[in-house]
Amino acid sequence: MSLAQTSTSNSIDPKGLLIGWGIIASWFASLYGLLHFPISWSDPWIYLGVLVQMHLYTGLFITAHDAMHGVVSANKKLNLLTGWIAALLFSYNFFGRLFPKHHEHHRHVATDQDPDYHPSGKFLIWYYSFIRQYVTLWQILLMAVTFNILKLFFPTENLILFWMVPAILSTFQLFYFGTYLPHRGENENKHHSGTQDKNHLWAFLSCYFFGYHYEHHDSPGTPWWRLWRAKS
């Protein structure tokens, strides 16, 4: 696979690799702790745990996304390895399958050749189309096998609540803030993309600054953690 870099290798900040692996390590550490957490439905920490794990799942996908643009590391092998691992941890997504689809999105934004777009503009129809593009039978089978192995070691309730539910919720987070809001309606600018109002805290919490979506399309070589700088 050829990684078409969207920025020159010497412009890639070496912190990208540290940040990418920091997200991966945080996902593992959070999940491990939550899988041992005693569940009481009256405990508000349970719900916070689900939200934190959801956000970290989204971070895995964003890390894989940055690797698709070649901006996690100037070392192509490390960039590719990080992208593959982050994608796999996100419910067995395969980097090699995501890569061409994402670049089709950038080449054909909001057209019938854009795999992320649906002309109906209707949330549920669009979401269903979006999921069909990215979820395969193999992923479902691998998740089922993994679930049955993990439940030999961890409580089933914890697995469902902290491993499965956050993965599903994060697909809504990614779709709503990173696809639906930026590309719904008519955007007559050169990238056919909308953007969130400037609020860096909300932009991070909602989707790792990818609500600043026009800015991402305008500068795809900017990693997620620098994207806020592009917001005027």
C-alpha positions as CSV (number, residue, x, y, z in Angstrom):
1,M,0.0,0.0,0.0
2,S,1.3,3.4,-0.9
3,L,0.8,6.0,1.8
4,A,0.2,9.3,-0.1
5,Q,1.6,11.8,2.4
6,T,-0.4,15.0,2.6
7,S,2.5,16.8,4.2
8,T,6.2,16.6,3.8
9,S,7.9,14.2,6.2
10,N,10.1,16.8,7.8
11,S,7.0,18.9,8.7
12,I,5.4,16.1,10.7
13,D,5.7,16.7,14.4
14,P,7.3,13.8,16.2
15,K,4.8,14.2,19.0
16,G,2.2,12.6,16.7
17,L,3.5,9.1,17.5
18,L,3.5,9.8,21.2
19,I,-0.1,11.2,21.1
20,G,-1.3,8.3,18.9
21,W,0.1,5.6,21.2
22,G,-1.0,7.6,24.2
23,I,-4.6,7.2,23.0
24,I,-4.1,3.5,22.3
25,A,-2.6,3.0,25.8
26,S,-5.3,5.0,27.5
27,W,-8.0,2.9,25.7
28,F,-6.4,-0.3,27.0
29,A,-5.9,1.1,30.6
30,S,-9.4,2.5,30.8
31,L,-11.0,-0.7,29.4
32,Y,-9.0,-2.9,31.7
33,G,-10.0,-0.9,34.8
34,L,-13.7,-0.7,33.7
35,L,-13.9,-4.4,33.1
36,H,-13.0,-4.9,36.8
37,F,-15.3,-2.2,38.0
38,P,-18.3,-3.3,40.2
39,I,-21.5,-2.3,38.4
40,S,-24.3,-0.6,40.3
41,W,-26.8,1.2,38.1
42,S,-27.2,4.0,40.7
43,D,-23.5,4.8,40.5
44,P,-22.9,7.8,38.2
45,W,-19.3,6.7,37.7
46,I,-20.6,3.9,35.5
47,Y,-22.1,6.3,33.0
48,L,-19.1,8.5,33.0
49,G,-17.0,5.4,32.3
50,V,-19.1,4.6,29.3
51,L,-18.6,8.2,28.0
52,V,-14.9,8.1,28.6
53,Q,-14.5,4.8,26.8
54,M,-16.7,6.0,24.0
55,H,-14.4,9.1,23.6
56,L,-11.3,6.9,23.6
57,Y,-12.9,4.6,20.9
58,T,-13.4,7.7,18.8
59,G,-9.8,8.6,19.5
60,L,-8.7,5.2,18.1
61,F,-10.5,6.0,14.9
62,I,-9.1,9.5,14.7
63,T,-5.6,8.1,15.2
64,A,-6.2,5.7,12.3
65,H,-7.5,8.6,10.3
66,D,-4.4,10.6,10.9
67,A,-2.3,7.7,9.8
68,M,-4.3,7.6,6.6
69,H,-3.0,11.1,5.9
70,G,0.5,10.1,6.9
71,V,0.8,12.5,9.8
72,V,1.2,10.2,12.8
73,S,4.9,9.7,12.1
74,A,7.4,10.6,9.4
75,N,8.5,7.0,9.6
76,K,6.1,5.4,7.1
77,K,6.4,1.9,8.8
78,L,5.6,3.3,12.2
79,N,2.8,5.5,10.7
80,L,1.3,2.4,9.1
81,L,1.7,0.2,12.1
82,T,0.0,2.7,14.4
83,G,-2.9,3.1,11.9
84,W,-3.4,-0.6,11.5
85,I,-3.4,-1.2,15.3
86,A,-5.7,1.7,16.1
87,A,-8.2,0.6,13.3
88,L,-8.2,-3.0,14.5
89,L,-8.9,-2.0,18.1
90,F,-11.9,-0.1,16.8
91,S,-14.0,-3.2,16.4
92,Y,-11.7,-4.9,13.9
93,N,-11.7,-2.2,11.3
94,F,-9.0,-2.9,8.7
95,F,-6.8,0.0,7.8
96,G,-6.2,-1.4,4.2
97,R,-10.0,-1.2,3.6
98,L,-10.5,2.2,5.3
99,F,-7.6,3.9,3.5
100,P,-9.0,4.0,-0.1
101,K,-12.5,4.9,1.1
102,H,-11.3,7.8,3.1
103,H,-9.3,9.2,0.2
104,E,-12.3,8.8,-2.1
105,H,-14.2,11.0,0.4
106,H,-11.6,13.7,0.1
107,R,-11.5,13.5,-3.7
108,H,-15.3,13.4,-4.2
109,V,-16.7,15.3,-1.2
110,A,-20.6,15.3,-1.1
111,T,-21.0,13.6,-4.5
112,D,-22.3,10.2,-5.5
113,Q,-18.7,9.0,-5.5
114,D,-18.2,9.9,-1.9
115,P,-18.6,6.7,0.3
116,D,-19.4,8.9,3.3
117,Y,-22.2,10.9,1.7
118,H,-25.9,10.2,1.3
119,P,-28.0,12.6,-0.8
120,S,-31.1,12.2,1.3
121,G,-29.7,14.3,4.1
122,K,-31.8,12.3,6.5
123,F,-29.9,11.2,9.7
124,L,-31.0,7.6,10.1
125,I,-30.9,6.8,6.4
126,W,-27.5,8.4,6.0
127,Y,-26.2,6.7,9.2
128,Y,-27.3,3.3,7.9
129,S,-25.6,4.0,4.5
130,F,-22.5,5.1,6.4
131,I,-22.4,1.9,8.5
132,R,-22.9,-0.3,5.5
133,Q,-19.8,1.2,4.0
134,Y,-17.6,0.4,6.9
135,V,-19.0,-2.6,8.8
136,T,-18.4,-6.1,7.4
137,L,-19.6,-9.6,8.3
138,W,-16.0,-10.5,9.2
139,Q,-15.9,-7.7,11.8
140,I,-19.1,-8.9,13.4
141,L,-17.8,-12.5,13.5
142,L,-14.5,-11.4,15.0
143,M,-16.2,-9.3,17.6
144,A,-18.4,-12.3,18.5
145,V,-15.5,-14.7,18.8
146,T,-13.5,-12.1,20.9
147,F,-16.6,-11.5,23.2
148,N,-16.9,-15.2,23.9
149,I,-13.2,-15.5,24.7
150,L,-13.2,-12.4,26.9
151,K,-16.2,-13.5,28.9
152,L,-14.1,-16.4,30.2
153,F,-12.1,-13.8,32.1
154,F,-14.3,-10.8,32.6
155,P,-18.0,-10.3,33.7
156,T,-20.4,-10.4,30.7
157,E,-22.2,-7.3,32.0
158,N,-18.9,-5.3,32.1
159,L,-18.0,-6.4,28.6
160,I,-21.3,-5.3,27.2
161,L,-21.3,-2.0,29.0
162,F,-17.7,-0.9,28.6
163,W,-16.4,-2.8,25.5
164,M,-19.5,-3.1,23.2
165,V,-21.7,-0.2,24.0
166,P,-19.0,2.5,23.8
167,A,-17.9,1.1,20.4
168,I,-21.5,1.5,19.0
169,L,-21.9,5.0,20.6
170,S,-18.6,6.2,19.1
171,T,-19.9,5.4,15.6
172,F,-22.7,7.9,16.3
173,Q,-20.2,10.4,17.6
174,L,-18.0,10.0,14.6
175,F,-20.8,10.1,12.1
176,Y,-22.8,13.0,13.7
177,F,-19.9,15.4,14.3
178,G,-17.5,14.2,11.6
179,T,-19.8,13.5,8.7
180,Y,-23.4,14.4,9.1
181,L,-23.1,18.0,10.5
182,P,-20.3,19.1,8.2
183,H,-21.7,17.7,5.0
184,R,-25.5,18.0,5.3
185,G,-27.3,20.7,3.3
186,E,-25.6,22.9,0.6
187,N,-22.1,24.0,1.3
188,E,-21.0,26.1,-1.7
189,N,-17.4,26.5,-0.6
190,K,-14.6,24.7,-2.4
191,H,-14.6,21.8,0.0
192,H,-18.4,21.4,0.2
193,S,-17.9,21.2,4.0
194,G,-19.4,23.1,7.0
195,T,-17.6,23.8,10.3
196,Q,-18.4,24.1,14.0
197,D,-18.4,27.5,15.6
198,K,-15.1,28.2,17.4
199,N,-15.1,26.6,20.8
200,H,-12.0,24.5,21.3
201,L,-13.2,22.7,24.4
202,W,-16.4,21.6,22.8
203,A,-14.7,20.8,19.5
204,F,-12.3,18.5,21.3
205,L,-15.0,16.8,23.4
206,S,-17.4,16.3,20.5
207,C,-15.0,14.8,18.1
208,Y,-11.3,15.6,18.5
209,F,-11.7,18.9,16.6
210,F,-13.1,17.2,13.5
211,G,-16.2,19.5,13.8
212,Y,-13.7,22.0,12.3
213,H,-14.3,20.1,9.2
214,Y,-13.8,22.7,6.5
215,E,-10.4,23.3,8.1
216,H,-9.6,19.6,7.9
217,H,-10.4,19.4,4.2
218,D,-8.5,22.6,3.6
219,S,-5.4,21.2,5.4
220,P,-5.6,17.4,5.5
221,G,-1.9,17.2,6.5
222,T,-2.7,18.9,9.9
223,P,-3.0,16.3,12.7
224,W,-6.1,16.3,14.8
225,W,-4.3,17.8,17.8
226,R,-3.2,20.9,15.8
227,L,-6.4,21.4,13.9
228,W,-7.7,24.0,16.3
229,R,-4.9,26.3,15.2
230,A,-6.5,26.3,11.7
231,K,-9.8,27.7,13.0
232,S,-10.0,31.4,12.4
